[in-house]
Amino acid sequence: MAILPAQPTLADLEAAYMSRGAQIVACDGARRLAVDALLAERALQDDLRGRGSD
């Protein structure tokens, strides 16, 4: 989380904005990776269950 000085300049605001944007991109990437891993795990479990009932 960005903390601005008491009297922020335009450069301070722009730096905080860019930093927050980078944090959002990193968080979204981690979330997507977690969702992909979960879906792959569930697909594997479904596949293994399907093989067991043959």
Buried (B, 14 or more C-beta within 10 A) or exposed (E): EEEEEEEBEEEBEEBBEEEEEEEEEEEEEEEEEEEEEEEEEEEEEEEEEEEEEE
